[in-house]
Every structure is written in C-alpha cells, then in structure tokens.
C-alpha cells in the first residue's frame, strides 16, 4: 500500500497532532518536540528539552509520537528523530 497523501497534505494534520496532543504530554516531563520537515512521507521531528539524552526518548518516539501519528493519519508514516546539531546533514542529505 502506498501513501495516499502528499507531503504537503500531511503538513497540517501532523503539525496539529504534534502541537495539540504530543507536545503537551512531553511538556509534563520537561520535554518538547519540534516538527522539522516532512519529506517522502517521512516525518522528521526533534525531541528537545528533557527528552535530549533521556533513556526513554526512544520509547517516547515509538510509543507516543509514532503511535499517535500512525493511528490518526496513516499506518505507514515513518517518524524519524533528528538529533540536535544534525538537522542540516539529515534533512539535506
């Protein structure tokens, strides 16, 4: 099955879910998340604040961010965390 949405189609719903549902959850623990880009149906985010270096950040990405976005939008979305300082290398490469 292929993604039935363009990257542009995904921008608003992904942004809204991150802003309304995911960011407030992370903020409770001192964390934050930023949507960097959507490219080829891959959602590039950056975990920030207390999430940086947290042992649970991988689980947060998989079981909170990815689960929420896949359930709300499309099960084949791929969510990628971009470590701080790696934005240019990952997004331009």
C-alpha positions in Angstrom: 0.0 0.0 0.0 1.4 3.4 -0.9 0.9 6.7 1.0 -2.3 8.3 -0.3 -1.1 11.8 0.8 1.5 14.2 -0.5 4.0 15.7 1.9 2.0 19.0 1.7 -1.2 17.2 2.6 0.5 15.8 5.7 1.8 19.1 7.0 -1.3 20.4 8.7 -2.6 17.3 10.3 0.9 16.2 11.5 1.6 19.7 12.8 -1.8 19.8 14.6 -1.4 16.4 16.3 2.1 17.3 17.5 1.0 20.7 18.8 -2.3 19.6 20.4 -1.7 16.1 21.6 2.0 15.2 21.7 3.7 18.4 22.8 1.6 18.8 26.0 2.3 15.2 27.0 6.1 15.7 26.6 5.9 19.1 28.4 4.6 17.5 31.5 8.1 15.9 31.9 10.0 18.9 30.8 10.4 17.7 27.2 9.5 19.2 23.9 9.1 18.3 20.2 9.5 20.2 17.0 8.3 19.2 13.6 11.3 19.9 11.3 10.1 18.6 7.9 8.0 16.0 6.1 9.8 14.5 3.1 8.8 11.4 1.1 6.1 10.6 3.8 8.8 10.6 6.5 8.1 12.9 9.4 11.3 14.4 10.8 11.0 15.6 14.3 13.4 16.7 17.0 12.9 15.8 20.6 14.1 18.6 22.8 14.3 19.8 26.4 14.4 16.9 28.9 13.9 14.4 26.1 17.5 15.0 24.9 19.7 12.3 26.4 16.8 10.7 28.2 16.9 6.9 28.2 13.2 6.8 27.5 13.3 9.0 24.4 13.4 6.1 22.0 10.2 4.6 23.7 8.6 8.1 23.6 9.3 8.4 19.9 7.9 4.9 19.2 5.0 4.5 21.6 3.8 8.1 21.8 4.8 10.1 18.7 4.7 7.3 16.1 1.7 5.6 17.6 -0.4 8.8 17.7 0.5 9.9 14.2 0.1 6.5 12.6 -3.3 6.0 14.3 -4.6 9.4 13.4 -3.2 9.8 9.9 -1.8 6.7 8.2 -0.2 3.4 9.4 2.7 3.7 7.0 4.0 7.0 8.2 7.7 6.9 9.3 8.8 9.1 12.1 12.5 10.0 12.4 14.1 11.8 15.4 16.8 14.2 14.2 19.4 14.7 17.0 20.3 18.3 17.9 23.0 19.6 15.6 22.3 17.0 12.9 19.5 18.9 11.1 21.4 20.0 8.1 23.1 16.6 7.5 19.9 14.6 7.7 17.4 17.0 6.0 19.7 18.0 3.1 21.4 14.6 2.6 
